[in-house]
Amino acid sequence: MDDFLAERFEGHRRHLKAVAYRMLGSLTEADDAVQEAWLRLSRTDPATVDNLGGWLTTVVGRVCLDMLRSRSSRREEPLGAWTDERPETRLETKLGTRLGGRVGGRLPDPVVARDGGADPEQQALVADAVGLALLVVLESLGPAERLAFVLHDMFAVPFEDIAPIVGRSPEATRKLASRARGRVRGAAPVPDPDLARQRAVVAAFLAAARGGDFEALLAVLDPDVELRADIGALRVVRGAAAVAGQAIFFRRMAFEARPALVNGAAGLVNTIHGTPVSVMAFTIVDGRIAGLDILADPDRLEALDLRIP
């Protein structure tokens, strides 16, 4: 029976990690949430579970909600010092000096795959255009709002099943999701779905940055573009002129830019002597870059699989 139950659980693992990733924005915490769901299932009489997939989804949702509430109660401040002076990881120090004051928070973990395509688990994690820009907006939601939106709008879980998790009536849970939906629609741009077009815009951005061509950079940047750089603390630059200035600064850094899929969209993994120093995720809308997310925290990069051939 245990082997049979484990086999059934494995059949739901990808779906459960996709739920947890959208809830938490962290790949390691998503794995922890899925493992906790397995532990709870192993302590439960399978005969009492009519719909295993639905049961597991709500369990993962409950675990993630507890984790989000724990984050909120800790209100941890991000680290603001960049003391690692290894040559291959000085990028975050340079970015910190260049970008100015921190704003707190952190970027969600990117899902990085080679530009030729993602494996089935990666595809499940980033299905339905779950880019970093959307995950950043989800980070701004309250835990209950995020749960209601993710489970209902992304995974079609009925409000009647979500309500007991958040301790509210189905109608109140519906209102939570509605508020979250309004914030997401107002803040998360809808990216261009054409991957070839995305790659062309990223290539144009890279060529202009390397050539120090300010006007060419302005041509590929949306006037209201937002750059978010996580270097141990989150820093934000807004506006095409300001972001173009940052891009020209980047050309001084002797890194090799390798095309990659970052959350299913065209992106870059930048390396120095083969060591990853940053991941760049682009949000492209109407042929221009509306958002640029850079993860350059060496500790977090080390935890990611960035083996891009």
C-alpha positions as CSV (number, residue, x, y, z in Angstrom):
1,M,0.0,0.0,0.0
2,D,2.8,2.4,0.8
3,D,4.5,1.9,-2.5
4,F,1.2,2.3,-4.3
5,L,0.5,5.5,-2.4
6,A,4.0,6.8,-3.1
7,E,3.5,6.1,-6.8
8,R,0.2,8.0,-6.9
9,F,1.8,10.9,-5.0
10,E,4.6,11.1,-7.6
11,G,2.0,11.4,-10.3
12,H,1.0,14.7,-8.7
13,R,4.4,16.0,-7.8
14,R,4.9,18.4,-10.7
15,H,1.5,19.9,-10.3
16,L,2.1,20.4,-6.5
17,K,5.4,22.1,-7.1
18,A,3.9,24.4,-9.6
19,V,1.3,25.4,-7.1
20,A,3.9,25.9,-4.4
21,Y,6.2,27.9,-6.7
22,R,3.4,30.3,-7.6
23,M,2.6,30.7,-3.9
24,L,6.1,31.1,-2.6
25,G,8.3,32.3,-5.5
26,S,11.1,30.0,-4.1
27,L,12.1,26.7,-5.6
28,T,13.6,25.3,-2.4
29,E,10.6,26.3,-0.3
30,A,8.3,24.8,-3.0
31,D,10.2,21.5,-2.6
32,D,9.8,21.8,1.2
33,A,6.0,22.4,0.9
34,V,5.6,19.4,-1.4
35,Q,7.6,17.2,0.9
36,E,5.4,18.3,3.8
37,A,2.3,17.3,1.8
38,W,3.8,13.8,1.4
39,L,4.4,13.5,5.1
40,R,0.8,14.5,5.9
41,L,-0.5,12.1,3.3
42,S,1.7,9.3,4.7
43,R,0.0,9.9,8.1
44,T,-3.5,9.8,6.6
45,D,-5.8,6.9,5.9
46,P,-6.0,6.8,2.0
47,A,-9.6,5.5,2.3
48,T,-10.7,8.9,3.7
49,V,-9.4,10.7,0.6
50,D,-11.9,10.7,-2.3
51,N,-10.0,13.0,-4.6
52,L,-6.3,12.7,-4.1
53,G,-5.2,15.5,-6.4
54,G,-7.7,18.0,-4.9
55,W,-6.7,16.9,-1.4
56,L,-3.0,17.3,-2.1
57,T,-3.5,20.7,-3.7
58,T,-5.4,22.1,-0.7
59,V,-2.8,20.6,1.6
60,V,0.1,22.3,-0.3
61,G,-2.0,25.5,-0.3
62,R,-2.4,25.4,3.5
63,V,1.3,24.7,4.0
64,C,2.3,27.6,1.7
65,L,-0.1,29.9,3.5
66,D,1.5,29.0,6.8
67,M,5.0,29.7,5.3
68,L,3.9,33.1,3.9
69,R,2.4,34.1,7.2
70,S,5.6,33.1,9.0
71,R,7.5,35.3,6.5
72,S,5.2,38.2,7.3
73,S,5.5,37.8,11.0
74,R,9.3,37.7,10.9
75,R,9.5,40.8,8.6
76,E,13.1,40.0,7.9
77,E,15.3,42.7,6.4
78,P,17.4,41.7,3.5
79,L,21.2,41.8,3.8
80,G,22.6,45.1,2.7
81,A,26.4,44.3,2.8
82,W,28.3,42.9,-0.1
83,T,31.5,41.6,1.4
84,D,32.3,38.6,-1.0
85,E,35.4,39.8,-2.9
86,R,35.9,36.7,-5.0
87,P,36.7,38.1,-8.5
88,E,33.9,36.1,-10.1
89,T,31.3,37.5,-7.7
90,R,32.1,41.2,-7.6
91,L,29.3,42.0,-10.0
92,E,26.8,42.4,-7.1
93,T,29.1,44.9,-5.4
94,K,29.5,47.0,-8.6
95,L,25.7,46.9,-9.1
96,G,25.1,47.9,-5.5
97,T,27.3,50.9,-5.9
98,R,25.8,51.8,-9.3
99,L,22.1,51.4,-8.4
100,G,22.1,53.2,-5.2
101,G,19.8,52.7,-2.2
102,R,18.0,49.4,-1.6
103,V,14.3,49.1,-1.4
104,G,14.1,45.8,0.4
105,G,12.5,42.5,-0.6
106,R,13.9,40.0,-3.1
107,L,13.3,38.7,-6.6
108,P,11.5,35.3,-6.8
109,D,13.7,32.4,-7.9
110,P,14.0,32.2,-11.7
111,V,13.4,29.0,-13.6
112,V,16.2,28.8,-16.1
113,A,16.5,26.4,-19.0
114,R,18.6,26.2,-22.1
115,D,17.2,28.3,-25.0
116,G,16.3,25.2,-26.9
117,G,13.6,24.2,-24.5
118,A,12.6,23.3,-20.9
119,D,12.2,19.9,-19.4
120,P,8.7,18.7,-18.3
121,E,9.1,19.9,-14.7
122,Q,10.3,23.3,-15.8
123,Q,7.4,23.6,-18.3
124,A,4.9,22.9,-15.5
125,L,6.5,25.5,-13.2
126,V,6.2,28.3,-15.8
127,A,3.0,27.3,-17.6
128,D,0.5,30.0,-18.3
129,A,3.2,32.7,-18.7
130,V,4.3,32.7,-15.1
131,G,7.1,35.1,-15.6
132,L,9.2,36.9,-12.9
133,A,7.2,40.1,-13.4
134,L,4.0,38.3,-12.4
135,L,5.6,36.6,-9.4
136,V,6.9,40.0,-8.3
137,V,3.3,41.3,-8.2
138,L,2.2,38.2,-6.3
139,E,4.8,39.0,-3.7
140,S,3.0,42.2,-3.0
141,L,-0.3,40.4,-2.1
142,G,-1.2,39.4,1.4
143,P,-0.9,35.7,2.1
144,A,-4.7,35.0,2.0
145,E,-5.1,37.1,-1.2
146,R,-2.3,35.2,-2.8
147,L,-3.7,31.9,-1.9
148,A,-7.2,32.7,-3.2
149,F,-5.9,34.1,-6.4
150,V,-3.3,31.3,-7.1
151,L,-5.6,28.4,-6.3
152,H,-8.7,29.7,-8.0
153,D,-7.5,31.8,-10.9
154,M,-4.4,29.6,-11.8
155,F,-5.6,26.1,-10.8
156,A,-9.4,26.4,-10.9
157,V,-9.9,25.3,-7.2
158,P,-13.5,26.2,-6.2
159,F,-13.9,28.9,-3.6
160,E,-15.8,26.4,-1.4
161,D,-12.5,24.4,-1.1
162,I,-10.3,27.4,-0.5
163,A,-12.5,29.0,2.1
164,P,-11.7,26.6,4.9
165,I,-7.9,27.1,4.3
166,V,-8.1,30.9,4.8
167,G,-10.8,30.6,7.5
168,R,-13.4,32.7,5.7
169,S,-16.7,32.2,3.9
170,P,-16.7,31.3,0.2
171,E,-18.1,34.8,-0.6
172,A,-15.3,36.5,1.4
173,T,-12.8,34.2,-0.3
174,R,-14.2,35.3,-3.6
175,K,-13.6,38.9,-2.7
176,L,-10.0,38.1,-1.7
177,A,-9.4,36.7,-5.2
178,S,-11.1,39.6,-6.8
179,R,-9.0,42.2,-5.0
180,A,-5.8,40.2,-5.9
181,R,-7.0,39.9,-9.6
182,G,-7.4,43.7,-9.8
183,R,-3.9,44.3,-8.4
184,V,-2.3,41.8,-10.8
185,R,-4.1,43.2,-13.8
186,G,-3.0,46.7,-12.9
187,A,0.6,45.9,-12.2
188,A,1.7,42.8,-14.2
189,P,2.2,43.6,-17.9
190,V,1.1,40.9,-20.4
191,P,4.2,39.8,-22.2
192,D,4.5,39.2,-25.9
193,P,4.0,35.4,-26.5
194,D,6.2,35.3,-29.6
195,L,9.5,33.8,-28.4
196,A,11.3,34.6,-31.7
197,R,10.3,38.2,-31.3
198,Q,11.4,38.2,-27.7
199,R,14.8,36.9,-28.7
200,A,15.2,39.6,-31.4
201,V,14.5,42.3,-28.8
202,V,16.9,40.9,-26.3
203,A,19.6,40.6,-29.0
204,A,19.0,44.2,-30.0
205,F,19.3,45.3,-26.3
206,L,22.5,43.4,-25.9
207,A,24.1,44.8,-29.1
208,A,23.1,48.3,-28.1
209,A,24.4,47.9,-24.6
210,R,27.8,46.4,-25.7
211,G,28.1,49.2,-28.3
212,G,27.3,51.9,-25.9
213,D,24.5,53.1,-28.2
214,F,22.2,55.1,-25.9
215,E,19.6,56.0,-28.7
216,A,19.4,52.3,-29.8
217,L,18.8,51.3,-26.2
218,L,16.0,53.9,-25.9
219,A,14.4,52.4,-29.0
220,V,14.0,48.9,-27.4
221,L,13.0,50.1,-23.9
222,D,9.4,51.0,-23.0
223,P,9.3,54.6,-21.7
224,D,8.1,53.3,-18.3
225,V,10.5,50.3,-18.1
226,E,11.4,49.1,-14.6
227,L,14.7,47.4,-13.8
228,R,14.8,45.3,-10.6
229,A,18.2,44.0,-9.5
230,D,18.5,41.6,-6.6
231,I,22.1,41.7,-5.3
232,G,21.3,40.6,-1.7
233,A,18.8,43.4,-1.5
234,L,16.4,44.6,-4.2
235,R,17.2,47.8,-6.0
236,V,14.9,49.4,-8.6
237,V,15.5,51.8,-11.5
238,R,12.6,53.2,-13.5
239,G,12.3,55.0,-16.8
240,A,14.0,54.3,-20.2
241,A,16.7,56.9,-19.9
242,A,17.8,55.7,-16.4
243,V,17.7,52.0,-17.5
244,A,19.6,52.8,-20.7
245,G,22.3,54.4,-18.6
246,Q,22.6,51.3,-16.4
247,A,22.8,49.1,-19.5
248,I,25.7,51.1,-20.9
249,F,27.5,50.7,-17.5
250,F,27.1,46.9,-17.9
251,R,29.2,46.8,-21.0
252,R,32.3,47.5,-18.9
253,M,31.9,44.1,-17.2
254,A,33.7,41.4,-19.1
255,F,31.0,38.8,-19.0
256,E,29.8,36.3,-21.6
257,A,26.0,36.5,-22.2
258,R,24.4,33.1,-23.0
259,P,20.9,33.0,-24.3
260,A,18.5,31.1,-22.0
261,L,14.8,30.6,-21.2
262,V,14.0,32.4,-18.0
263,N,10.5,31.4,-16.8
264,G,9.7,30.5,-20.4
265,A,10.7,33.8,-21.9
266,A,13.9,35.0,-23.7
267,G,16.6,35.8,-21.2
268,L,20.4,35.7,-20.5
269,V,22.7,33.9,-18.2
270,N,25.9,36.0,-17.8
271,T,29.1,34.3,-16.8
272,I,32.7,35.3,-16.1
273,H,35.3,32.6,-16.7
274,G,32.4,30.1,-16.8
275,T,31.0,31.2,-13.4
276,P,27.4,32.5,-13.5
277,V,27.3,36.1,-12.2
278,S,23.7,37.0,-13.1
279,V,20.5,35.9,-14.6
280,M,18.5,38.5,-16.7
281,A,14.8,38.1,-17.3
282,F,13.1,40.3,-19.8
283,T,9.4,41.2,-20.0
284,I,8.7,42.3,-23.6
285,V,5.4,44.1,-24.5
286,D,4.6,45.4,-28.0
287,G,8.2,44.8,-29.1
288,R,9.8,46.8,-26.3
289,I,11.3,45.8,-22.9
290,A,8.8,46.7,-20.2
291,G,10.6,45.0,-17.4
292,L,14.1,43.7,-16.7
293,D,14.8,41.5,-13.7
294,I,18.4,40.8,-12.7
295,L,19.4,38.2,-10.1
296,A,23.1,38.8,-9.1
297,D,23.1,37.4,-5.6
298,P,26.0,34.9,-5.7
299,D,24.5,32.7,-2.9
300,R,21.2,32.4,-4.7
301,L,22.8,31.8,-8.1
302,E,24.9,29.0,-6.6
303,A,21.7,27.2,-5.6
304,L,20.3,27.3,-9.1
305,D,21.0,24.9,-12.0
306,L,22.6,27.3,-14.5
307,R,24.4,24.8,-16.7
308,I,23.6,26.5,-20.0
309,P,25.6,24.9,-22.9
